[in-house]
Amino acid sequence: MALEMNVEMKNSDDLLKVEGICKSFGKMLAVNQCSLEVSKGTITALIGPNGAGKTTLFNLISGFHKPDTGKVFLKGDRIDGLRPDKIFHKGLIRTFQISRELEKMTLLENLMLVPGQQEGEIIWNAWFRPWRVRAQEKQVKERALETLRFVELFHLKDEYAGNLSTGQKRLLEIARTMMADPEIVLLDEPGAGVNPTLMNKLIGYIHQLNGRGITFLIVEHNMELVMTICDPIIVMNAGSILTQGTPPQIRNDERVINAYLGD
Amino acid sequence: MDLSGLFSYFVFFLVIVSVYGLLSLGLNIQWGYTKLFNIGIAGFFAVGAYTSAILTTPPAMDRVGGFNMPFLPALVIAVLLSGFIAFLIGIPTLKLKEDYLAIATIGIAETIRLFFNNEAWLANGVRGVSGIPRPFQHYITFNYNLFYLLLMVVFVIGVYLAIEKALKSPWGRVLKAIGEDETVTQAMGKNIIRYKMESLVLGSMIMGMAGSLYAHFIQFISPEVFVPMSATFLVWVMLIAGGSGSNKGALLGALVIWGLWSLTDLITNVVPVDYAVKAGAFRVIAIAIFLEVILLVRPQGILGEKSVMKAAKKQEQE
C-alpha cells in the first residue's frame, strides 16, 4: 500500500527525494528502507510516534548522519554523505527539535552569521579588504534587521539569544532560515513548547514563506498545525514509512489511527 | 635595590609580560573564541624559540646550525613552522571531540620538549642553546632592554590590532559561533573544520612568535624553559583570570598573573634555604588560590565577555 502511494505521488517537481535509506545505531535499526519525495512548493509533514525515526531521517537528509545504505537527492543531485555545510549551500536548511540558538550572540549576530559567501569570513579579506567587508556587512545587517521586523523580534535585536523565551527562539529559527534563502526548510517540531497565539504566528510565517516559493518538510506532533497547513502528510512508524496522503486520507487511515493518532 | 636596579627589573618584567601577553592572545583565539582546548602551548612556544635560536646563532660544532640568519627572516620562519606543526596536529584531531585535541597538543608539546632534551645533535640537549643574538643590538645606543621592551610593545600592539580586526569581522563571528555550538554553525553552512584549523594555526603562530622573541631577549634557551607549568598552564591561568574571549583581558591577565608569579618569587627568595623547596610549591598554590578567588568573584574573568556577564546577572535575578 505504501509503495503504491509512493508511486502515485511521484512527481517531476520532486525537490527532495529519499530512496531506500537505512541507518542503524549498534543493533538498533533507527531508519529502515525509507523512501519519500517532497515536491517543490509543498508543505509536507512527517509525523509518527516518538522513536519512529523522524529526527534521524532529518539528520540523514541534512548530512548530520551518514546513511548505511540508500540515497538522498536534492534537485536531482545526490547529497547523501555530503557534509551539512555543503548541503546547506545546495539550498537545504534545517532546524532542531530543541531550539539551538547561539545564546551568547545577539539576535542580530545570530542572523548575520547565516548568509553564505561572506567576504569577511575569509580572514585575509578582514585584514586587507576591509572596505569590501564593511560594504557587505552593511547589506547583511540591513537584511537581518528586515528579517527581524518580519518575525516581530526587531525590538530585541541587541538582546542575547539565550535570554529569549521558547516561543521567541522558535521565531528566531524561522528568521535564521529566511536569512539562508533556502529552497527547502526542514523544521523539527517548530510548535514544541509554543503557546497558541505564537503558534498562529508561526503558521502564518510558514504560509507566507511557502507563498514565496520555499518548500517545507515539517516534523510535528501538533496535529492542528499539521492538518491545517500540511499537504501531503507522510507517516513514519518504527523506522519505516507507514503511509502518506492528504490530511483527510491520513485522518481516516486505520493504520495511522492505531499507530499514532489514536481514537 | 637602587632606583636604576628597580627600573631595570621593571623593564625586564614588562618584556616577559609581553611574551606571555602574546601567548595569551594566541590562546584567546583558540579557546576564547573557538573553544579549542590547546594544552600544548609550550610546544609551539618551544618550536618558535628553537627555530630562531638555531637559525640566528653562529655555526656550532656540537649541534645543527647555526645559520647566522638575521632576526626578522628567522622570526618569520619560526612563526610559519609553529603554524605548520599546528596544521599537522589539526588534521587528525579537529574532526574529533575537543578532548582529543587536548591530548594531542599536550602529548606533542612534551614530545617536542623531550626531543630537544635528548637529541643533543639538534640543539645541545639539556645544556641548551646560548649566544642567541639580540636583534639590532649594534644600532642601539641606549638601554638595550628598554629598546627590546619597545620592540615587544610594537609586536604586541601589532598582533592585538590584527586579531581584534579579524575577530570583530564575520570571520570572528564564525569562530564565536563554533565556540558556542558547532552543530548549529555547521547547519548554517559553515565549514567548521576549516575555521577551527585557521584558529588553531593562527593562535599557534602567535605562540611561535612569542617563543622567538623570548629566545632573542634571554639569549639562552633549554628544554627546562618549556615545562608545562610555566609555558602552558600559567598562560591558561592568565587567560581565564583576565577574561576568556577578551583580548584586553588576555593582556591584563598576563600582567596580573606574571606580577603575582614574580612577587611570590621575591617572597620565596627571602625564606631560609631549608624552606626553599616548599616555597616553590607555595608559588603554585598562591596562583591557584588567586584563580579560585577570581572564578568565585568574577567567573567571566576580570574583563570577561559581556554576554557571559549578562547571563550571570540574569541568573542572579532569577
Interface residues (C-beta under 8 A of the other chain):
Chain A: S62 F64 R83 P84 D85 F88 H89 I93 R94 F96 R100 E101 L102 E103 K104 M105 E109 M112 L113 V114 G116 Q118 E119 G120 E121 I122 I123 N125 A126 W127 P130 V133 E137 Y160 G162 N163 R176 A180
Chain B: A162 K165 A166 S169 P170 W171 G172 R173 V174 K176 A177 E180 D181 T183 V184 T185 Q186 A187 M188 G189 K190 N191 I192 E198 L202 E305 S307 V308 K310 A311 K314
